[in-house]
Amino acid sequence: MENIKDIRDWLQEKKGEQTLLLKDIGTLTSEVKIAGKLQRQHEKALEIVKLVGLETQKQLQFHISNITSLAMESVLDNPYKLDVSFVERRDKTECDLTFTRDGMEEKLNPLNATGGGVVDIASFALRIASWSLENPRSNNVMLLDEPMRFLSKDNQEKASLMLKELSKKLNLQFIIITHEENLTIHADKIFTTSIKNGVTKVN
């Protein structure tokens, strides 16, 4: 009789363990379903983020390329166009800037393959493009130290007009420090400085 009782007690114990295991299986199954649902939601969210990122890149490409190319067209006789492309390198998105021109098959590195005047205009236009993307925008005053100094004299006069037009359209004040008189042709005000006995005077 004791053996039968022991067997019954053992069976009852195993039934209790079975009940707990079934309960655990039910809980885990429910958690797996929830985890699967969350994973699908995360995957959809990542796709949306990726699509938004690609659309943002397209808009940036157009904005930066357009402003820079227009600036070069307004100053240079045979202008380059700026090509902006976003590429994945080492698990990071990087931005490549290259120059193209009608009839050119290969793209040029702006710093290695073009004259300083072209780089002057491009770097200035990139600064304007960056400023225009700020939200909210910073103060509408931009200080330019010796800008466009590598441009020819004729092109410096065109650059002066471009600065004037940009100032009006963007409500942006340019304060320019320059030795180039042609860059001041369309300036609203001109101040000259001189040094006498170690003292700088503004005229």
C-alpha angles and dihedrals in degrees: 000000000000090000091053090049091049090050091049091049090048091050091049090050091050091048089053090050090048091052091051092047092050089049090050090048090052091050093047092047089053091048091049090053091049091046090050091050091049091048091053090048091050091049090052090047091051090051091051091048090049092050092048089048092051092048090048090050090051091051091047091048091053095042097048095038094046097049094045095045091048091050092052092046091053093053110026127066096215102024130191122226120230115236115202119194132171116216135180114240127166091350091304133104112239130184120230119200117197137163126236132179133192109283095016116127099191130050120241130224103238094220097048108033108039139057124268093252092062091049089049091057094042095049091047092049091048089054091052091047091051092048092049090054094057114110110222094020120231122240112315093239122100124189115210119191113202095333121186093006091147094058120105116256092255092050091047088061089052089048089053090055091047090054090050093051093046090050090056097043097044098033086235124147118217119204106193129193109198147146090206111100093194090064090060097053094101097032119129092219133011125200121188124202132206134182120224123173090347093306121116115221126195115214 
